[in-house]
Amino acid sequence: MNQLTKPKLRGIIHVVMSPLSLVAGLVMITAARALGASRMHLVFKQILPNLWAPILVTVALNIPTMITAEAALTFLGAGVIDPTSDWGAMLLASVPFYAIDPTFTFIPGFALFMLLS
């Protein structure tokens, strides 16, 4: 899973750094510095509240991509190890039963589809 998150981290950092440069130059930050606010106060009370929106949007849009990638890798046999539950492992386990009863494949596939929709 760590290998899936490293490429996405660069995009998240890029999305956060752009508004950070705008927020750091605001008048309220300069005024708080002039009044003697500590660095911790500036980060947690002034800067971070203005960065929550881009962080949350970026993470929320990356979660379905990560779930799909993990399920696909596990379905192909390169994902998580067998005792761990995963959508791809459920789909892989249902493939031999597809000819007998297609609902074994349909139910985990539909659940994955609904999760990502």
Buried (B, 14 or more C-beta within 10 A) or exposed (E): EEEBEEEBEEEBEEBEEEBBEEBEEEEEBEEBBEEEBEEEBBEEEBBEEBBEEBBEEBEEEBEEEBBBBBBBBBBEEEBBEEEEEBBBBBBBBBEEEEEEEEEBBEEBBEEBEEEEE
